[in-house]
């Protein structure tokens, strides 16, 4: 598939509902206050990063072998680990002609992957930070992709609107994981698939991981598969062109502190993966 294919339908706007985004705040010292700090960090990056150089903020996925990235267009090779993570997460999911919704679309990289390398029909990125939404609308001029502002715990999307829902490296920012899961289930059509990937049991986030597991088990989804991506995620963070190094290389005197903090956060994930203090998990779930 070549980047930027055009096959959007005018009916795409019907997926969205008039539902204003809600911010879920958490008092300092509560179990999820650290995850809210990470959310604020990501929002700050929407202003600090060059508008045409970084489309992803996840750790990535290292493909085995030297030819593991031959499927990527040359222009996308700089972010090969992140395109590969999207590819791995969606592996085996029927996408041809389907409506795909991403919860927490960030800087739009996963939506760009879907538009450029799959036959997905309509693609919607929902993101809370307005700066990221505006960036995506400028940077990803792809005919079948739309971006809108919205909270993953309170999606501005009508019921049963999507065939596939995607969330990569964003669930940890949600204060109410049960609401996040319930929204994914609500907006999926019957037999729709939810692909969820994120760091898990990462203690610096300050989350109640046992409660999150309980919420996942009680979410009403059928589990199609659960995978541990820790090793290829760790390997991606060790590469010479890994995201932490790229962030530091882009720093200016005005943005150095923020970009260093973002790089250190990713490196912390790598350290915890290396010492088995956390994992990087993938779930593929089906709505009954």
Secondary structure, DSSP 8 states (H G I E B T S, - for coil): --TT-----GGGGGGB-----------TTSTTHHHHHHHHHHHHHHHHS-TTT----S-----SSTTTTTTS-GGGGGGHHHHHHHHHHTTT---BT-EEEEES-TTSHHHHHHHHHS-BSEEEEEES-HHHHHHHHHH---TTEEEEE-BTTB-SB-TT-EEEEEEES-GGG-S-HHHHHHHHHHHEEEEEEEEEEEEES-GGG---HHHHHHHHHTSSEEEEEEEE-HHHHHHHHHSTT-HHHHHHHT--TTTHHHHHHHHHHHHHHHHHHHTTS-EEEEEEEEE-
